[in-house]
Each structure stands twice: as C-alpha cells, then as structure tokens.
Amino acid sequence: MITVYGAGAIGGTTGAALARAGHDVLLVDQDAAHVEAINRQGIVVERTGGETTARVRAVMPAELGRDLELVLLAVKSHHTLDALAVLTSRLAPRGTIVSLQNGLSEELIAEAVGAPRTVGCLVNWAADWAAPGRILHGGHGAFVLGELDGRITPRVSELAALLSAVEETPVTDNIWGYKWAKLIYGALLFGTAVVDAHVYEVVERSAGVQAALVGIVGEGMAASDKAGVRLEAFDEFDPTWYRAALAGDSSACAHAMTAIATHYRAHTKTKTGIWRDLAVRRRKTEVDGQLGVLIRKGEAFGVAMPLMRKLSELIRDLEDGRREMAWENLDPLVALAQGSSR
C-alpha cells in the first residue's frame, strides 16, 4: 500500500494518479471535510479540457495504521515535524518516506527516521486545492527523485518508475542540488506574492523589480555556494542566468525573467501557492520552511541576507493583516537591491 500523507494540491494529485494507475493508495489528511468528500465521491482532479475522478480511500491522521512501507509526504514544509510525530512510530522497519515538499524537509525526515529511509524529490509541477475532494492541476513541470547520498539504487529507480504515473520522473545523483535550487527559486516566487498579480506581471514589472528578484536569488546562491551545493537547473530556472545577471549581464537578467513569464503564461495556475495561501485561503505560508531555512543557513555561513529578511517581514505582515497586497510592497526590496548595486 502507498500512503500519501497530506492530500492537498500535490498529494491529492499524486494519490489520484497512482490510484488510476491501479495502485493501492491511502490518502491521509487533517481536513475532515476533504476526507469525507474523497470517501463519498472520490478525488476529482480538474485539468484543461476536463476532469478525472479516482476512487481512493482517505483517513484522518489518528486513523492511520502501522508498518507503513511507503509514505509520500506532501504536507507544507512548516507542518513536517507534526507529520513526523504521527509517522515515525508507524513506519515499517524498512519503510521509506519520500518528501514531495518544498524546502529541505528531507533533513528533518532523516533526523526522525534515518537517512537510509528517506528519499528526496523535486516537485515543480503545479496544482491547487480547489474544494473538499477537488484539486486543480495547474501545469506540468519537473519531477526528479534521488537518494540523499547520491547513489542510484534499485529502490530509487523503482520509485521513479512508480511516480512516473504522475509525471515523467528521472533519477538524479544530486538531489540536494535540485532541492536547494527549488528553494532558492521559491524565494524569488515569494517576492511575486506580495502583490495581487500574475507571476508574469511581476517579473515583467520593471528593471528595479527584476534587480530585486535577481538579488534574492543571489543571496540564496551565495548560501548554497558556502554549503558546497552544486545547484541544478530545471524548467524555468537556471542558476547560470542569475550568476551572469548578478555580474551585470542585462541580457541574462532579461532571459531569466522571460523564462519565468513564459512558463507561467503557459500554465492554468498563473499565481503561486504562496499567493493563494495569503489571498484565498487566508492561512500561514511556508515562509518559515523556505525563506526562514535559507536565512538561517546563509547567516550561519556568514552570508548577509537583507533582501530575504525584508521579504520575510513583508510576508509576515501580509499573513497577520498588517498590510494589504499592493505594488508598493515591492518598493523596499527594490530600494535594498539598488543600494547593494551601488
């Protein structure tokens, strides 16, 4: 049996695809209305041109059994420790947890159950939770799997074949390079969520906004360099463009921003999950599990992170209702970026 812990956007889409492929899937979620809807009607995934329904079982966390052989963990990064409090004692001795999460949650999972029982994964395809029992698939993207130590094992190859029912899933010997790259790119996407606009509108806004977004990535890359991580390119994000842009190459900056705009224009989902948490679901974002992690790691290496610190403050203000989404929220980031370039 495959246990998908967290049946929201990513977990729900993944579980539905695996169930449609004939696998025995159990969805676990703390939203009682979502669980009830799935058990009553199945889980519906809306896509451009239609929708599919998968009949699959769903339970609340307290109802989860033991000796779990395979867990796909798909909760928000700031809920990882809560999920592990449920899962650690229930995992089979040779069981595996695969993190389908943003951030570096694999570090926390490995601390709880051991690195040999942890597998890392990059998720860059898009989805949104729409309503109880309903998920909106927002667009295709990278799905990359890897052992934490970089070995290409039979286990990771078998898992990649399994997950290819969701998206084509290659195996990498550098999963940390992908996870750090997505984390750094995710910091840029936090910058697009302080205004109620499509991602492509923000990245095309002005040269000042673009410099701020590139600067955010630059802080993250400085931290990854200190950590000795070799960043990997995926989909619309390539670290080499940002390194060139930070060195003053305006064409590289334009290329980086155009790649993001093109990617989001082609998707049904044109705003981030961060924006959705703030504007629609009115709940806490992954600011701690993403920006917070990068800030702590960077500053531990002696890397100054002023743009990320300011961005984190802006996101917290939005979460707590101290400010509204507006273009003016980008001004302090632009000012910081301009100051650092002088």
VMD Tcl script that draws the C-alpha trace (Angstrom):
set ca {
  {0.00 0.00 0.00}
  {1.13 3.55 -0.79}
  {0.34 6.08 1.93}
  {0.07 9.70 0.77}
  {0.28 11.88 3.86}
  {-1.20 15.28 3.01}
  {-3.89 15.02 0.32}
  {-3.92 18.64 -0.79}
  {-2.70 20.01 -4.12}
  {0.43 17.88 -4.60}
  {-0.54 14.87 -2.51}
  {-4.07 14.72 -3.85}
  {-2.92 14.88 -7.46}
  {-0.24 12.27 -6.82}
  {-2.55 9.90 -4.97}
  {-5.24 10.20 -7.64}
  {-2.77 9.41 -10.45}
  {-1.38 6.40 -8.61}
  {-4.89 5.09 -7.87}
  {-5.89 5.49 -11.52}
  {-2.76 3.50 -12.43}
  {-4.07 0.61 -10.35}
  {-2.07 1.01 -7.14}
  {-3.46 0.54 -3.63}
  {-3.42 4.08 -2.25}
  {-4.44 5.52 1.11}
  {-4.79 9.29 1.43}
  {-4.27 10.89 4.83}
  {-5.38 14.44 5.58}
  {-6.32 16.50 8.63}
  {-9.19 18.28 6.84}
  {-12.25 16.26 7.85}
  {-14.43 17.72 5.08}
  {-11.82 16.82 2.48}
  {-11.53 13.26 3.80}
  {-15.30 12.84 3.86}
  {-15.68 14.15 0.31}
  {-12.98 11.81 -1.02}
  {-14.58 8.77 0.63}
  {-18.02 9.76 -0.66}
  {-17.25 10.71 -4.26}
  {-13.58 10.00 -4.93}
  {-10.95 12.67 -5.55}
  {-11.57 14.85 -8.59}
  {-8.65 16.38 -10.49}
  {-9.62 19.20 -12.84}
  {-7.42 19.76 -15.89}
  {-7.62 21.84 -19.03}
  {-10.19 20.08 -21.17}
  {-11.88 18.04 -18.47}
  {-11.62 16.27 -15.15}
  {-10.96 12.78 -13.80}
  {-12.24 11.06 -10.67}
  {-10.26 8.43 -8.76}
  {-11.90 6.19 -6.18}
  {-9.49 6.06 -3.27}
  {-9.67 5.63 0.49}
  {-8.96 8.56 2.82}
  {-8.50 8.77 6.60}
  {-7.64 11.30 9.27}
  {-4.13 11.04 10.80}
  {-5.42 9.43 14.02}
  {-6.90 6.56 11.96}
  {-3.61 5.68 10.27}
  {-2.31 2.16 10.86}
  {1.24 0.89 11.34}
  {4.03 -0.87 9.43}
  {3.82 1.62 6.54}
  {6.12 0.52 3.75}
  {5.98 3.64 1.56}
  {4.90 7.12 2.60}
  {4.74 10.03 0.17}
  {4.88 13.08 2.42}
  {3.10 16.07 0.90}
  {2.32 18.43 3.76}
  {3.52 22.04 3.79}
  {7.13 22.31 4.94}
  {6.18 24.00 8.24}
  {3.96 21.02 9.10}
  {6.76 18.45 8.61}
  {7.51 17.93 12.30}
  {3.81 17.48 13.12}
  {3.53 14.86 10.38}
  {6.65 13.06 11.56}
  {5.22 12.89 15.09}
  {2.47 10.71 13.58}
  {4.56 8.80 11.05}
  {7.81 7.92 12.82}
  {6.41 5.16 15.02}
  {4.16 3.88 12.22}
  {6.84 3.43 9.58}
  {7.88 -0.16 8.91}
  {11.48 -1.06 9.88}
  {12.48 -1.00 6.21}
  {9.89 1.58 5.19}
  {10.61 4.69 3.14}
  {9.42 8.29 3.31}
  {9.63 10.31 0.08}
  {9.34 14.07 0.56}
  {7.14 15.70 -2.10}
  {7.69 19.04 -0.37}
  {9.30 22.40 -0.83}
  {12.21 23.39 1.36}
  {14.78 20.98 2.74}
  {12.34 18.80 4.66}
  {14.47 15.74 3.88}
  {16.85 16.95 6.60}
  {14.08 16.76 9.22}
  {12.81 13.42 7.92}
  {16.30 11.91 8.01}
  {16.76 13.10 11.59}
  {13.49 11.40 12.60}
  {13.66 8.08 10.73}
  {17.23 7.91 9.43}
  {18.76 8.92 6.10}
  {18.54 5.35 4.70}
  {14.74 5.52 4.99}
  {14.49 8.96 3.36}
  {14.28 9.81 -0.35}
  {14.36 13.31 -1.79}
  {12.21 14.71 -4.57}
  {11.95 17.91 -6.59}
  {8.36 18.87 -7.46}
  {7.92 21.71 -9.95}
  {4.57 20.79 -11.48}
  {1.62 22.86 -10.35}
  {-1.64 22.16 -8.56}
  {-4.09 23.88 -6.22}
  {-6.58 22.59 -3.68}
  {-9.92 23.85 -5.02}
  {-12.54 22.46 -2.59}
  {-13.13 19.34 -0.48}
  {-12.46 16.41 -2.78}
  {-11.37 18.61 -5.69}
  {-7.88 19.51 -6.95}
  {-6.95 21.80 -9.84}
  {-3.96 20.61 -11.89}
  {-2.15 23.81 -12.84}
  {0.51 22.66 -15.31}
  {3.32 20.22 -15.97}
  {6.86 20.56 -14.65}
  {9.93 18.79 -13.36}
  {9.62 15.76 -11.05}
  {13.05 14.44 -10.02}
  {13.88 11.74 -7.47}
  {17.13 10.95 -5.68}
  {18.78 9.17 -2.78}
  {20.20 11.61 -0.23}
  {23.71 10.17 -0.65}
  {23.58 10.37 -4.44}
  {23.62 6.63 -5.14}
  {21.48 5.30 -7.98}
  {19.84 2.39 -6.18}
  {17.23 -0.17 -7.25}
  {14.89 1.45 -4.70}
  {15.06 4.91 -6.21}
  {14.74 3.53 -9.72}
  {11.62 1.57 -8.72}
  {10.15 4.63 -7.02}
  {10.81 6.75 -10.11}
  {9.00 4.20 -12.27}
  {6.08 4.28 -9.82}
  {5.86 8.07 -9.72}
  {6.02 8.34 -13.49}
  {2.27 7.69 -13.34}
  {2.11 11.32 -12.14}
  {4.84 12.98 -14.25}
  {7.90 11.61 -16.01}
  {10.34 11.08 -13.13}
  {14.08 10.93 -13.81}
  {16.57 9.89 -11.13}
  {19.47 12.14 -10.11}
  {22.72 11.67 -8.24}
  {22.43 15.26 -6.95}
  {19.02 15.63 -5.34}
  {20.35 18.28 -2.95}
  {21.34 20.39 -5.95}
  {17.74 20.28 -7.12}
  {16.26 20.86 -3.67}
  {18.45 23.89 -2.99}
  {17.76 25.26 -6.47}
  {13.99 24.97 -5.96}
  {14.32 26.53 -2.51}
  {16.21 29.50 -3.95}
  {13.79 29.88 -6.85}
  {10.96 29.60 -4.35}
  {12.37 32.64 -2.53}
  {12.01 34.62 -5.78}
  {8.40 33.41 -6.06}
  {7.71 34.68 -2.54}
  {8.70 38.07 -3.93}
  {5.97 37.83 -6.58}
  {3.30 37.08 -3.95}
  {3.35 40.43 -2.13}
  {1.11 41.89 -4.87}
  {-2.19 40.60 -6.26}
  {-0.95 39.95 -9.78}
  {0.01 37.12 -12.08}
  {3.62 35.97 -11.72}
  {4.43 37.08 -15.26}
  {3.16 40.59 -14.50}
  {5.52 40.89 -11.54}
  {8.64 39.61 -13.28}
  {7.96 41.97 -16.18}
  {7.10 44.95 -13.97}
  {10.31 47.00 -14.15}
  {14.08 46.81 -14.18}
  {14.08 47.65 -10.47}
  {11.76 44.77 -9.58}
  {13.81 42.41 -11.73}
  {17.01 43.51 -9.97}
  {15.36 42.81 -6.60}
  {14.24 39.34 -7.69}
  {17.69 38.53 -9.06}
  {19.20 39.84 -5.82}
  {17.02 37.49 -3.78}
  {18.30 34.57 -5.86}
  {21.84 35.87 -5.45}
  {21.61 35.69 -1.67}
  {20.38 32.11 -1.89}
  {23.14 31.12 -4.30}
  {25.76 32.65 -2.01}
  {24.43 30.43 0.78}
  {24.42 27.32 -1.43}
  {27.98 28.06 -2.56}
  {29.10 28.22 1.08}
  {27.27 24.95 1.73}
  {29.16 23.31 -1.12}
  {26.00 22.52 -3.07}
  {26.15 22.26 -6.87}
  {22.85 23.78 -8.00}
  {20.90 22.11 -10.78}
  {18.81 23.79 -13.48}
  {15.18 22.77 -14.03}
  {12.29 24.04 -16.15}
  {12.26 27.86 -15.99}
  {15.13 28.21 -13.51}
  {18.82 28.05 -14.40}
  {21.37 29.34 -11.86}
  {23.82 30.32 -14.63}
  {21.45 33.03 -15.88}
  {21.31 34.60 -12.42}
  {25.05 34.45 -11.88}
  {25.52 36.30 -15.16}
  {22.81 38.81 -14.28}
  {24.44 39.48 -10.91}
  {27.70 40.12 -12.77}
  {25.98 42.85 -14.78}
  {24.75 40.98 -17.86}
  {21.40 42.64 -18.63}
  {20.57 40.13 -21.37}
  {20.94 37.26 -18.86}
  {18.58 39.06 -16.48}
  {16.04 39.52 -19.28}
  {16.39 35.86 -20.24}
  {15.80 34.70 -16.65}
  {12.68 36.83 -16.25}
  {11.32 35.90 -19.69}
  {11.71 32.20 -18.87}
  {9.53 32.63 -15.77}
  {6.94 34.72 -17.60}
  {6.72 32.22 -20.45}
  {6.37 29.31 -18.02}
  {3.51 30.90 -16.10}
  {1.69 32.18 -19.18}
  {1.53 28.58 -20.41}
  {0.02 27.30 -17.14}
  {-3.52 27.28 -15.83}
  {-2.02 28.26 -12.48}
  {-0.63 31.77 -13.04}
  {-0.22 32.73 -9.38}
  {1.76 30.87 -6.75}
  {0.58 28.73 -3.88}
  {2.07 31.42 -1.65}
  {-0.30 33.99 -3.16}
  {-3.18 31.53 -2.72}
  {-2.37 30.97 0.96}
  {-2.40 34.73 1.54}
  {-5.24 35.90 -0.70}
  {-7.65 32.96 -0.86}
  {-7.10 30.52 1.99}
  {-6.03 33.20 4.47}
  {-3.54 30.96 6.21}
  {0.12 30.86 7.11}
  {2.51 30.42 4.19}
  {5.69 28.35 4.03}
  {7.77 31.41 4.92}
  {9.43 29.57 7.84}
  {10.05 26.37 5.89}
  {11.54 28.17 2.90}
  {12.76 31.73 3.48}
  {13.44 31.01 7.14}
  {15.56 27.99 6.30}
  {17.57 29.91 3.70}
  {18.12 32.87 6.03}
  {19.31 30.65 8.88}
  {21.64 28.63 6.68}
  {23.02 31.68 4.89}
  {23.68 33.67 8.02}
  {25.28 30.64 9.68}
  {27.80 30.74 6.82}
  {28.30 34.48 7.26}
  {26.24 35.44 4.20}
  {24.26 38.67 4.53}
  {20.58 38.12 3.64}
  {18.97 41.60 3.74}
  {16.59 41.05 0.83}
  {15.31 37.75 2.19}
  {14.94 39.21 5.68}
  {12.89 42.13 4.34}
  {10.82 39.81 2.16}
  {10.15 37.58 5.16}
  {8.93 40.64 7.09}
  {6.61 41.61 4.24}
  {5.12 38.11 4.07}
  {4.54 38.06 7.83}
  {2.86 41.45 7.63}
  {0.54 40.08 4.95}
  {-0.17 36.94 6.97}
  {-1.05 38.99 10.07}
  {-3.10 41.60 8.24}
  {-0.71 44.49 8.90}
  {-0.56 45.25 5.18}
  {-2.52 44.50 2.04}
  {-1.21 43.16 -1.27}
  {-0.02 46.09 -3.37}
  {2.69 47.02 -5.85}
  {4.15 49.32 -3.19}
  {5.18 46.26 -1.19}
  {7.95 45.72 -3.73}
  {9.44 49.19 -3.11}
  {11.59 48.28 -0.06}
  {13.02 45.30 -1.93}
  {13.83 47.47 -4.94}
  {15.47 50.04 -2.67}
  {17.60 47.38 -0.98}
  {18.66 45.94 -4.34}
  {19.59 49.36 -5.66}
  {21.61 50.07 -2.54}
  {23.56 46.83 -2.87}
  {24.39 47.51 -6.52}
  {25.99 50.85 -5.86}
}
mol new
graphics top color blue
foreach p $ca { graphics top sphere $p radius 0.5 }
foreach p [lrange $ca 0 end-1] q [lrange $ca 1 end] { graphics top cylinder $p $q radius 0.2 }
display resetview
